[in-house]
Structure formats: structure tokens, C-alpha cells
Amino acid sequence: MRTRSAVYTRQKKKKIFRLAKGSYATKKNRWRMVVQQVERSLAYAYVGRKDNKANFRTLWIVRLNAAVRQEGISYNRFISGLKKANVAIDRKMLAEIAVNDNPAFKQLIEIAKSA
């Protein structure tokens, strides 16, 4: 007696149709189009997660640059000074300090200037 795969196939199709929910036109209800759309969407989502990290780093650098220029120093001098002073704080934390804790950030700028 041969085994049938109808239940498993239906579950697999339902899963992929759920992933395609919200797509435009026949890309949400025709099997072949759905498979193509979901593969493409997942590929873009993967790349987007990588791009997101670069976007946040850019945001932190822009914030830091604006904050240090108010104190009369450029971003690259600031980062270079921190490295020479062996201050190991990443850009994410530096940007957070610049936004929320101004006195502490001014101390960091003084450390960078002196180094």
C-alpha cells in the first residue's frame, strides 16, 4: 500500500501561503506565483537585516558628528583621540551618551582632546 502525502503537502502549502499574505494580486493566491514571491521576499529580508546594521552605524556616526562639532572638534579627531586614550566605547554607546547624558559626553570630548 502506498503512502499519501496530502496532509503534509497541505500543511507546507498553508505555511507558504501565510508567508505570502499581504502580497499584491495573484502573488498571494496562485501557488506558483506565491512560491516565487516568498522566495524573493525572504531573500530581500535577509539582505535587509544586514543593511539595517549599516544604517544604524551611519545614524550613530551622524549623531556623534553633530554632538562633537558643537564642542568645536571633528568626528574623526574625536574617535582618534578616544582610541589613543584607550577608551573602548562603541559608537552605539557614544551616541546614546551624547543624546542622554551631556556632562559625561563633554568629559569624553575632553579626554579625546587631551589625547
Secondary structure by P-SEA (a helix, b strand, c coil): ccccaaaaaaaaaaaaaaaaccccccccccaaaaaaaaaaaaaaaaaaaaaaaaaaaaaaaaaaaaaaaaacccaaaaaaaaaaacccccaaaaaaaaaccaaaaaaaaaaaaac
